[in-house]
Amino acid sequence: MKITIKKGNIADFNFEAVVTVLFEGNKKLEGASLILDKRCGGAINDLLAYGDFEGKLFQSALLYPKESIPSKRILLMGMGKKEDFDTEKLRGVFSKAAQKIRELRIDTFALSLDFDSPDISLEEKSKAVAEGILLGLYRFTPFKTIDKEKEVTIKECTIVENDPALIDIISPAVQVAEIISDAVYLARDLVSNPSNAMTPTILAEKAREVASQAGLEIEVLDRDKMKELGMNTLLGVARGSKEPPQCIILQYNGAGKNDKPVALIGKGITFDSGGISIKPSAKMEEMKSDMAGGAAVIATMKATANLKLPINVIGIIPATENLPGGNALKPGDILKSLSGQTVEVINTDAEGRLILADALTYAHRYEPAAIIDIATLTGACIIALGDNIIGMMGTDASLKNSLKDASEKTGEPVWELPLWHEYEELIQSDTADVKNVGDRAAGTITAALFLKKFAGDYPWCHLDIAGPALLAKERPYIPKGASGVGVRLFVQFLKERSRKTDEKNP
C-alpha cells in the first residue's frame, strides 16, 4: 500500500471513504470533523447529540453523506479521552480505521491530520498515523490458497492537507514511517515462515538480499570457518541438525571510519525442539519464532541503511536449528567457547545463550561502542513480565536509559530486571567455568548473567523478547503471531544515538 499526500480540502475530493476522528466527551467539533459536519448538514453533530457515537477509544461509526460531499463514506473513529491520549493510542486508532476500511471491501481511503493532538508534534503525528495504518494492515498469507482471490488489499491512503508548509513536514515523516514499517514487515515475514521455509541457509540468503538492496556489507561464516575460529558453543547447538549453521554479519557504515559501531546481536534459532532436553509437543510449532531476535536485527540493519542514519552498526545473527539426533549435544557435555571459557551443558534447551556467547565474543573484534543482544531467551521472562513487555538487563546505565527512552516513543515497553551478582553462584559449574542454566529461580536473570560473562568490558545490554515476539492475541496494530518486536525500538535508539553523536561532533 502506498501513502500519498494531496493538497486541498478533504471535503472537496471524491474518495471511497474519508476518516475523521473525535475525542470522547468532546461535544464541540473542530478541524476536519467540523468541516465535514458543516458540509453534511450537521450529520456528525446529530450522532453525538443522539448518543450514537461517544468517541470512545477505537469506537467507529459510518456515515453515508450522499450528495453533500463527493466522497461516498465518512468513517468516524473515537480517540478516547483527550487527557489519556498519546502516540501509541494514535497508532492504534488509525490501525483500527484501516482495518475497518478493509472490512468494507474498499481499497482506497483518505484522511486529514487536521485534528487536535495534545503534546504531539505534526511530525510525530504524521509518523504515528502512517505506522498505525501500515502495521495494522499486515497479513501473512503466502501459504494460503483457498479463497485467496477474495482478499481485499488496500492500495492507497491519501493524506489531504491544504497548507504547503505543513505538507513539507508531513511528507518526510510519512517516508520515515514507510521505511520503518517495511522493515517490521520483513521481520514479521521472517518469523512467520515455517521452519522448512526458513532454515539457517535461507535466513542467510534473505540477509544477502537485504544487504544487496540496502547497500550493506555482508559476511556469512560457515561451519568450517566457525570451527577454525573456535565458535564451539554455536557449533555444539548445531550438531543435532542436518541443516548447516550460519553466522551472519551485516555491516552498515553511516559515520566516519573512526566512529566505533554499535553491535546488535540477534538469536537465530530457526527451529527449537529443545534438543535432547526435548520440549513438550504442545505448541512446539511456535518454536519457528526462536529466530525473532535475528529477524529484528536483519530488519533493523535494512531500515538503518535506508534511512541513511549517520552511525556505524554491526549486526550479528548466529543461526542454527536445535534438534535431537545421534550427534546432538547432550546434557553434561562441556564446550570451549570462542572466548576460551568452558561451558557445561546442563540443559540443551538453553541453547540460545550458547550461540549468543560466541556471537558476543565475535563482536569484540569490532571494538564496539556498545553491544546489545536481543533474543527469545527464557520462558521465565514471560512468567515475570507477560506477553507484551521486553525484559532488559545490562551493565551500562546510559545504554539502558537510552533504550528505555526509545521504547517509550515506540510503544515497545522494556522493564529492567536486576543483574544480581549473588545469583552468579547459581550458574557455577563443578567441572567447567560456567554451566548454561541454574535452577528454576530467577531464570531470566541467570540467563543474562551467563551472557554477561561473554560481553567483555563493553557497554552491554540484553533484551529478552520471549513474550512479545509471537502473540497469541492481536493488539491494535500488531497481528496475532509474529510482531516484529525490537525493530522500531532499535531504529529509534540508533536515530537518537546518531543525533547525539552529531551534536558532539559538529
N, C-alpha and C positions, 0 to 999 in steps of 0.2 A: 504494500500500500504506500502511496506517496502522499505527502502533505504539501499543499501549495498555499501561497499567500496571495490574496487578491485585494486590490484597493477598491474601496467603496462602502456602501451602506448595506448591511446584511439583509435588510427588508426589501432591497431592490432587485435581488438576484433570484433566478429560478433554480432552486436546489430540490433534490428529492426530500431532504429534511434539513432543518436547522436546529441546533442545540442551543438552549439558553438555560441559565442556572439561577436559583433563588436560595437565599438563606432561610432557615427555619425561623418563623416568628417575624419575618420582615414583611410588613404589610405595604411598605412603600416601594414600588418598583423603581429601578434605576438602570442606567446603561442600556445594553441591548434588549433586555426584557421590557423596559419601558417603551423603547422604540417599536418593538414588535406588538406590544399590547395596544398602543395607540393606533397602529395600522390595522389591527384586527378588531377594532371596536370594543376594547376592554375585555376581551375573552380571557386573558390571563388573570386579570383582577377578579373576574367572576369566579374562576376556580378557587382563588384564595378566599373570597367572600363566602362562598358556599361550603368551605371547609373540605373541598375535594382534593386539595393539594396544600400541604403544610410546609414543604421544603425540608422535610426530614432527610437525614443523610442517605443518599442513594435512592430516595423515592423518585418515581418518574410518573409523568403524565403526558399523554399525546393529544395534540390539537390538530384539527384539520381546518386551516384558515380559508379554504375555498378560494374566492377571487380577491380576498383582501390583500394578500401579498402573492408574488409569483411562486414562492416555494410551496410544496404540497403538504408538508407536515412541519409542526413545531414540537420538538421533544423538550419538555421541562425536566430538569434534574434538580433534586434537592441537595444542598451542600451542608445541611445540619446547622448547628448553632455557630454563629459568627465567632463567638469567643473561643470556641474549640477548634477552629479551622486552622489547617496547616498544609504544607505541600504534599504530605502523604495522603491526606484526605482528597486533595485536589487531583492527584493521580487517580485515586480510586473512583471519584465521581466521573471523570471523563473516560475511564476504562469501562465503567458500567454503561455509560452513554453509548460508546462504540459497540458494545456487546448488544445493547438494545436495538441499535440500528441494524445490526446483522440479523437479529431475530426477526426484524420486519422484512427481511429478504430484499433489502435495497443495498446498493454497492457504492453510493456516494453520499456525503453529507457535508454540512458546513457549520461553522461556529464563529462566535465573536469573543474576543478576550476582554470586551468592554463590560467587566463586572468587578465589583469591589473584592479585593484580596488583601485583607489586613496583614501588614508586615511582610508581604511577599512582593518582591520587585517584579517588573514586567518580564525581565529576562528569566527569572526563576519560574514565574507563572507559565511562560511560553514553553519552557523546557519540561516542566512537570505535566502540563496538558498533553504535549506531544508524547512523552514517555507513557503516560497512562493509556492513551489511545493505542499506541503501537504494542506495548507489552500486554495489554488486556486482550488484544485480538489474536495472540499467539495460539496456534494449534499444531500438534504433531500428528500428521496424517499420512506419511508416505507408505505405510503398510496397510492402510485402509483401501479396500476395493469395492465394497458394497455401497451403493447409493452415493458414491463419491461425487458424481455429476450433479447431485442435488445441493451440495455445499455452496454456500454463498461466501464470496470473498470480497471484502470492501476494497475498492480500487483507489479511492481518493477521498481525502478530507481537505476541505478548503477553510483556511482561516481568513476572515474578512476584516480588514482594518482600513479606515479612511485616512489616517494620518501617516504620511510617508516617513516622518521621523520615527514613529513607533514601529513601522514595518522594518526599519533598519535595525531595530532591537530584536524584534520577533524572529526575523528570518535566520540570523546566525544561531540563535538559541534553539530553534527547531532543528537546524542542521546538526548541532551537537547531540540533541536527543535522538535523532535518526541514527547517528553513528554508534551511540551507546546502546540503543535498542537492538540494532543489528548484531552487536557483539553478544548481547544477552540471548538473542535468538540462537546464535551459534552455540553458546554454552548449553542452552536447553536442548538443542538438537543432538549434540554430542552425548549428553547424559541419557536422553530419551531412547536412543538407538539400542536395540537388544545387543547382547554381548557378542553374538555371532556376526553382527554387522558393525561392531566397534571393538575390534581386537587391539592390542598394543600396536601392531603394524599399521592397521587402518588409522588409529589415532595419530600416529606419526605422519601418515600420508596427509591427513587433514591439516596437521600443523604445517606441513610443507606448502599446501595450497594457501594457507593463511599468510605464510611468510612471503610467498611469491606475490600475492595480491597487495600486501601491505608494505612491502619493501623491508622485511625483517631478515636478519641473518639467522641461519638455522644450522644446527649440527645434531645428528642423531647417533648416539652411542649404541652399538650393537652388543651382543653377548660377549664376543671376543674382546672388544675394546674395554668393556666393563671388567672383564676378567683380568686383562692386562693392568688396569688401573687399581684393581683390588676392591671393587664395589661388591663385596661378598654378601652383605646383608640384603641388597636388592636381588642379587643372583640367587640367594638362598630361597627367597619367596618364589622366584620364577621356576624353581626346579620341578615343581609338580605339573607344570603345564607344557603342552607341546607348542604352544604359541610363544615365539621368541620375545624376550623383553626388549624394551626400547627406553632409552633415556633421552628425552627431547630437550634441546637447549635452544631457546629463541633469544635473540638479542636485538634491542632497539637502541639506536644511538641518536638521541634528540638533543643532546647537550655536548659540551666540549669533551675532548679526549681525557682531560684531567679530572673531570667530574666523576666521582665514584657512583656506580649504579646502585639502584635498589634491586635486590634479588627477590623474586617471587617464586615460591616453590609449591607445586600442586600435586597432591597424591593422585596417581593414575592407575588404580586397580580397576581394570576394565570388567572383571567379574571376581567376586569374592565368595567362595564357598566356605571359607574358614580353613581350608587345607585339611590336614589330618585332624585338627580340632574342629571338625565339621559343624556347620551351623544347623539349626533345625530347618526342616524343609519349608515350613510355613513362611511365606513372604521372601523366600530366598531369591525369587525372581527380581526383587528390588535391588539386589546387590550389583546389578548393572550400573547403579548410580555411584559406586565406590570410586569412580574417577571424576566426581563432580569438582573436586579441588583442581585437578589438572585441566578440566574443561574451562574453569573460571580463569585460570592463568593464561591459557591459549587465547581465550576471548578478550581478556584484558590487554594482552600484547597487541592484538588486532586493533582494538579501539584506541590505544595509546598512540600507535603509529598513524592511524587515520586522522586522529585529532592533532597530530604533529606537536605533541607536548614537548617542551624543552627540558627533557630529562633523559637519563640513561637508565634502561631497565633490562634485567636479565630474567627470563622465565625458564624454569627448570621443571620438567614433568617426568618423574620416574614412572614407567608404565609396565605393568605385567598383569597376568591373571594369578589368582591364588587358588590352586586346586589340589586335591589329594592325588596321589599316584605313587608308583613304585619308587620314584626318585625324589619324592616330595620331602620337604623339610619336616623334621619330626620333633616333638617335644623332647627337650633335653639336649638337642644339638647346640653346638657352640660355633658362632660365626665370627670371623675377624672382619671388622668394618673398614671402610676406606680410611677412616681416621686412625686406625690402628687399635682402637678399643675393641674388646671382645664382648660378645653378647650371648648370653644363654637364652635359648628359646624355650619358654615355659608353655606358651600357647601360640599355635601357628595362626590363630585368628587375630592375633595382634600384629598383623603383618604390615599395616600402614606405616607404623613408626619405624619398622625395619628399612623399608625402601626410602623413607624420608631421611633417615640417618645418613645414608650415603649421599643423598642429594644435598643435604645441608652442608656436608663436608666438601662436596664438589664445588659449592657456591663460594667457598673461601678463596679459590684461585682468582676470583674477580675482585677481591678486596672490597666488598660492597659497603656502601654507606649504611645499609640496613638489610636485614633478611626477614621476610615474612613467609610463613608457610600456611597453607590452607588445606584442610583435609576433613573428610567424613571419618573422623578418627574413633570416637567412642560412643557407644550406646549410653554410657553413663552421663554424657552431656545432655542427651535428650531427657533423661530422668531428672537432671538438675534444672534445666532451663526450658524444657518443652520443645515444640517443633519450630518455633519462629525466631529463636534468639541464638546468635553465634556466641560460643564460648571463647573468651580471649584471655591469653596468658602471655607474659613476656618479661624481658629483662630491662627494658628501657621505657621510662615513664613518658618521655616526649613522644616516642613512637606510638605507644598505646593511646595517648591522648589524641594524637593526630588521627588515628583510626577511629576512635570514638567520635570525634567531631565529624568525620566523613560519614560515619554510619547514621548520625542524626540528620544529615542532609539528604541521605538517600533512602531512608526508611528501612535499612538493613541493620537492625539493632545488634550491638555487641554488649556483652556483660562480662566484666573481668572476674576471673577466679584467681585465688592466690597461689603463687608458686611456693608453697610452704616447704622450706628447706628440710624440715624434720621428716617430711614424707619420703625423702630420698632413700631412707633406710628400707622402705617398702620394696624398692627395686634393686637392692643389693643382692648380688649373687654369691654363692659359696664357691663356685667353680669358674666364674668369669668376672669381668669388670662390672657388668650390669646384666640384669635379666629384663626381658621385654614386657613383663607385666608384674604387678604386685597382687594384692588380694582385691576383693570387690570394693573395699573402702577407697574413696577419692580417686576413682579410676580415671577421670578426665585429667586430674592434676598430676597423677603419677605418669600418665602418658606424656604430658607436656614436660615433666621433669626428665623423662627419658630423652626427649628431643633436645632439651637444653644442653645435654652433655655433648651434642654434636654441632651446636650452633656457634661454638667458639666464643670469642670475646666481642663479636659484632653485636650491635643493637639488634635484638631479635624479638619477634612476636609470632605466636601460634594462634590460628583461628580454627576452632572446631565447628564444622558446619554439618555435623551428623543429623541435626534436627531439621534445619531449613532447606537442605539440598533437594529433598524429594518429599513433597507434601501429599498427605492423604486427603486433604480438603483444600479446595481452591480459596484464594483470597482475591480481593478486588481486581488487581492487575497481575496476579500470579496464578497460573492454572494449577489444577491438580497434577501432580507429577513433578517433573524437573522444573526447578525455579530459576536456575541461572544465578543463584546467590553468590555474592562476592564480586561480581563484575563491576556493578555500579559503585560499590564501596571502594574497590581498588582504583577505579578511574578517578573518582572524586579525591581520594587520598593522593594519587600521583599528580593530579591537577593542582591541588593546594601546595604540595611539596615543591613542584616546579615553579610555582608563582613565588614562593618564599625564597627559593634559590635565586631567581631572577632579581628579586629585591636586594639580596645581599651582594649580587654581582652585576650592577647596572652596566 
